[in-house]
Structures are given as C-alpha cells and as structure tokens.
C-alpha cells in the first residue's frame, strides 16, 4: 500500500511539472507566511500574484510594509491576485470573524501620477482585479491592505490583524532610455542628428556600452536595439513563474499525500468499526446460546419434576387401591362367618385365618403407624385395624 502511494505521488508530481513547463501564461505568484502572532489569530498565509509580470518576487520589509517587485510591458493587461488563507473558524475559540481587503493602484510617468484606482472587498479573503497599464505609464505602485478582525470571549483572540503590502512594477521602455540620454547630455557628450535615425541609435548604444559603468543591467539591455529587447522579453518564464510552479507542485503533492493518508486512515477506521461490530455480534450470539441453554435446562428440570409427581401420584393410587381391596376381602370374610349353617371346621378354619390376618394386620399397623394409638374391640378386646368397622375376631360392630 505504501509503495502504491509513493508511486501515485511521483506520477502526480511529474505530470504537474510537465504541465507547468508547457503552460506559457502561468501567473507569477508569491506565497508568504505572516508572523507567528498573525498565524495564531487564524491568518495562515498570503498569496500575491500578478499575471503578465516578469521577475515578480518578494524583496523584503520596508517601513513596516512588505514589498514585492516585478517588471511589466507598457500597455499590457494585468491581473492582480490576492488570496488570504484563513484557518477554519471552528479551530479557533472565536464567535465571529470579519475581513476587509483594499487595493489602490497608482500609475506614474516619470514620477508624476497619471491615474489612481481603488478597489475594496468586505468579508472576502480573495480579490481578482483586471487592470490595463495606462499609455505612457512606466511605474505602477499597488498598495494592498488586508484587515482581519476576530470576535472572541477570550481577550487573546479578540484581536485585529493588519497586513500592509506594496507592489512596485516598472517598465523597461522609453523612460529608461530617456534617462540615459539625459545623463549622456549632461556629461558633455555631443551628438549630431545629421545622420539617419539608425546611425544615431548606434552611436548612443556604443556610448552606453563603453562609457557609463554606473548603469544597471536592465538599462544597458534596454538601450540596445529593439530586436534584442524583444528577444529578451520572449524568453521563458521568470523567477516568479518558477516560484509559483514550485509552490503549485508542492501544494498538489501535499494534497495528494494528505488525501492518501486520509484515505488510509478512513480504511483503518472502517476496519476497526467492522472488527468491533463482529465482536458485538459474537457476544450477542454467545448470550443467545447461554439463554437457550438455560431455557433447555429449566425445561428439563420441569419435566423431571412432573415425572416425579406423576410417579408419586401413581404410588398413592396403588396404595389406595390395595387398602380398598383388603377392606373388601375382610368384609367378605366377616359376612361368610355370620351366615347360619356354617360348619364348625369352616368356622375354625376361618377363625385361624382371621387370627393370622389379625396378627399380620397388628404387626403392619405397628410398623406403619408407630406413633398412632392402637384401638381394641369392646366385645372381645382384640386390637382393631385402623379404619375397620367390624372386629375380625368376634364380628362385633365397632
């Protein structure tokens, strides 16, 4: 996975570099990170760009104002791009936020102001202004002010942040050549206009190349012929464009990296959620199995108890039937003894049988009910069986 991420980032970077190198009209932009105090208030970065400018770059701080410089062509169409990158409002302990961006463009010719324009945007952190350089203007001074106001219950974040920036854009046209000509005239050099215009230009160029060593490199090049100047201006993108390309590549690469990182974190989070859900489902299944086992155990216990009760009831019924049968047999024997005409042998035999039965019944009564008080016949004194209505010895009614 990491190898694929690295390969994807490399492909994106290479493609971006190729696109940037093939794009001839890429805007010159400079991104600057403000002071630590401004960053703490949510002012993360400021990006300033001038499309149509060459060698546009940040030159430093002058009189508490951040200065940018570049070169432009006379009469060219420019686009000023000013973007203030702000931190998300939720990431700061603030209750509200407002911002103001002002832009003043002053066109000058030989140090004199020929045109002034003002632009203003409220509660917008970006400004895009199209501007055409006035005819004859050799210098543009662009003053930009950005004000960020935070509202917070914490006094530390209830602050106002102000950023002052100045763009100085100069041309390499006729004004520089005029300055060189004036300097040459003041030094005592004489020129004749008897020749053609081309000859005069050649003489001026020769003097500029050999006589004046204090001239800057740009003035020396501008004092050459028009063909050389056009060749210089038609070269590849300047330093500002290169810086902008590097910034764009870094931004795209960083975005791709963070995108892949966020995607990987999202996959890890999804896997963690799936794992927790699987564990939860397993716990639910185990709980259901335990409940089912408990229900089966309770059902088995109830079944065993019912079977035990049924056996006890059957035993009780059998004992009751045996008692009833015994009572019926005794009554039949008593009835047979009381019938007239019965032989003495039968009576003696019946008496012996009854005596044995009586002895057995007495022993059973003593064994089965040791705590119960025995009863005796009032006629002959023979022990009576519990529940008997007639004496087994004499047949007298109890």
TABEL-V133345 format. One record per residue. N is the residue number from 0. RES is the residue in one letter. SS is DSSP state (A for helix, B for strand, O for the rest). D_FIRST is the distance of its C-alpha to the first C-alpha in whole Angstrom. Layout:
# TABEL-V133345
n->{N:N}
res->{RES:RES}
ss->{SS:SS}
d_first->{D_FIRST:D_FIRST}
This chain:
# TABEL-V133345
n->{0:1:2:3:4:5:6:7:8:9:10:11:12:13:14:15:16:17:18:19:20:21:22:23:24:25:26:27:28:29:30:31:32:33:34:35:36:37:38:39:40:41:42:43:44:45:46:47:48:49:50:51:52:53:54:55:56:57:58:59:60:61:62:63:64:65:66:67:68:69:70:71:72:73:74:75:76:77:78:79:80:81:82:83:84:85:86:87:88:89:90:91:92:93:94:95:96:97:98:99:100:101:102:103:104:105:106:107:108:109:110:111:112:113:114:115:116:117:118:119:120:121:122:123:124:125:126:127:128:129:130:131:132:133:134:135:136:137:138:139:140:141:142:143:144:145:146:147:148:149:150:151:152:153:154:155:156:157:158:159:160:161:162:163:164:165:166:167:168:169:170:171:172:173:174:175:176:177:178:179:180:181:182:183:184:185:186:187:188:189:190:191:192:193:194:195:196:197:198:199:200:201:202:203:204:205:206:207:208:209:210:211:212:213:214:215:216:217:218:219:220:221:222:223:224:225:226:227:228:229:230:231:232:233:234:235:236:237:238:239:240:241:242:243:244:245:246:247:248:249:250:251:252:253:254:255:256:257:258:259:260:261:262:263:264:265:266:267:268:269:270:271:272:273:274:275:276:277:278:279:280:281:282:283:284:285:286:287:288:289:290:291:292:293:294:295:296:297:298:299:300:301:302:303:304:305:306:307:308:309:310:311:312:313:314:315:316:317:318:319:320:321:322:323:324:325:326:327:328:329:330:331:332:333:334:335:336:337:338:339:340:341:342:343:344:345:346:347:348:349:350:351:352:353:354:355:356:357:358:359:360:361:362:363:364:365:366:367:368:369:370:371:372:373:374:375:376:377:378:379:380:381:382:383:384:385:386:387:388:389:390:391:392:393:394:395:396:397}
res->{X:X:X:X:X:X:X:X:X:X:X:X:X:X:X:X:X:X:X:X:X:X:X:X:X:X:X:X:X:X:X:X:X:X:X:X:X:X:X:X:X:X:X:X:X:X:X:X:X:X:X:X:X:X:X:X:X:X:X:X:X:X:X:X:X:X:X:X:X:X:X:X:X:X:X:X:X:X:X:X:X:X:X:X:X:X:X:X:X:X:X:X:X:X:X:X:X:X:X:X:X:X:X:X:X:X:X:X:X:X:X:X:X:X:X:X:X:X:X:X:X:X:X:X:X:X:X:X:X:X:X:X:X:X:X:X:X:X:X:X:X:X:X:X:X:X:X:X:X:X:X:X:X:X:X:X:X:X:X:X:X:X:X:X:X:X:X:X:X:X:X:X:X:X:X:X:X:X:X:X:X:X:X:X:X:X:X:X:X:X:X:X:X:X:X:X:X:X:X:X:X:X:X:X:X:X:X:X:X:X:X:X:X:X:X:X:X:X:X:X:X:X:X:X:X:X:X:X:X:X:X:X:X:X:X:X:X:X:X:X:X:X:X:X:X:X:X:X:X:X:X:X:X:X:X:X:X:X:X:X:X:X:X:X:X:X:X:X:X:X:X:X:X:X:X:X:X:X:X:X:X:X:X:X:X:X:X:X:X:X:X:X:X:X:X:X:X:X:X:X:X:X:X:X:X:X:X:X:X:X:X:X:X:X:X:X:X:X:X:X:X:X:X:X:X:X:X:X:X:X:X:X:X:X:X:X:X:X:X:X:X:X:X:X:X:X:X:X:X:X:X:X:X:X:X:X:X:X:X:X:X:X:X:X:X:X:X:X:X:X:X:X:X:X:X:X:X:X:X:X:X:X:X:X:X:X:X:X:X:X:X:X:X:X:X:X:X:X}
ss->{O:A:A:A:A:A:A:A:A:A:A:A:A:A:A:A:A:A:A:A:A:A:O:O:O:O:O:B:B:B:B:B:O:O:O:A:A:A:A:A:O:O:B:B:B:B:B:B:B:B:B:O:O:B:B:B:B:B:B:B:B:B:O:O:B:B:B:B:B:B:B:B:O:O:O:O:B:B:B:B:B:B:B:B:B:B:O:O:A:A:A:O:O:O:O:B:B:B:B:B:B:B:B:B:B:B:B:B:B:O:O:B:B:B:B:B:B:B:B:B:B:B:O:O:O:B:B:B:B:B:B:B:O:O:O:O:O:O:B:B:B:B:B:B:B:B:B:B:B:B:B:O:O:O:O:O:O:O:O:B:B:B:B:B:B:B:B:B:B:B:B:O:O:A:A:A:A:A:A:A:A:A:A:A:A:A:O:O:O:O:O:O:O:O:O:O:A:A:A:A:A:A:A:A:A:A:A:A:A:A:O:O:O:O:O:O:A:A:A:A:A:A:O:O:O:A:A:A:A:A:A:A:A:O:O:O:O:O:A:A:A:A:A:A:A:A:A:A:A:A:A:A:A:A:A:A:A:A:A:A:A:A:A:A:A:A:A:A:A:A:A:A:A:A:A:A:A:A:A:A:A:A:A:A:A:A:A:A:A:A:A:A:A:A:A:A:A:A:A:A:A:A:A:A:A:A:A:A:A:A:A:A:A:A:A:A:A:A:A:A:A:A:A:A:A:A:A:A:A:A:A:A:A:A:A:A:A:A:O:O:O:O:O:A:A:A:A:A:A:A:A:A:A:A:A:A:A:A:A:A:A:A:A:A:A:A:A:A:O:O:O:O:O:O:B:B:O:O:O:O:O:O:B:B:O:O:O:O:O:B:O:O:O:O:O:O:B:O}
d_first->{0:4:5:5:6:9:10:11:13:14:16:17:19:20:21:23:25:26:27:29:31:32:33:37:38:35:36:37:35:35:33:35:34:37:38:37:40:39:35:36:38:35:36:32:33:36:35:38:38:41:40:43:43:43:42:41:40:41:44:44:46:50:52:49:48:45:46:44:45:45:47:48:51:54:54:50:48:46:43:42:39:39:36:36:33:33:31:31:34:33:31:35:38:40:42:42:42:44:43:46:45:48:48:52:52:55:56:59:61:62:62:63:61:62:59:57:55:53:50:49:46:46:43:41:38:38:41:41:45:46:49:51:53:57:59:60:58:56:54:52:52:49:49:46:47:44:45:43:45:43:45:44:46:45:47:44:42:45:45:46:44:45:44:46:45:47:47:49:49:52:53:54:57:61:61:60:62:65:64:64:67:69:68:70:73:73:73:76:75:77:76:78:77:79:76:74:71:69:71:71:67:67:69:67:64:66:67:64:62:65:67:64:62:61:59:56:53:53:57:57:55:56:60:59:59:58:56:54:53:52:50:48:47:46:43:39:38:39:37:37:35:33:32:31:29:27:27:26:23:22:22:20:17:18:18:14:13:15:14:10:11:13:11:9:12:14:12:12:16:16:15:18:20:20:20:24:25:25:27:29:30:30:33:35:35:36:39:40:40:42:44:45:46:49:50:51:52:55:56:57:59:60:61:63:65:66:67:69:71:72:73:75:76:77:79:81:82:83:85:87:88:89:91:93:94:95:97:98:100:102:103:104:106:108:109:110:112:114:115:119:121:118:119:119:117:114:115:115:112:110:111:109:106:106:107:104:102:103:102:99:98:99:97:94:95:95:92:90:91:92:92:94:98:100:103:106:109:112:114:113:111:108:105:103:99:97:97:101:103:106:107:107:110:112:111:112:109:107}
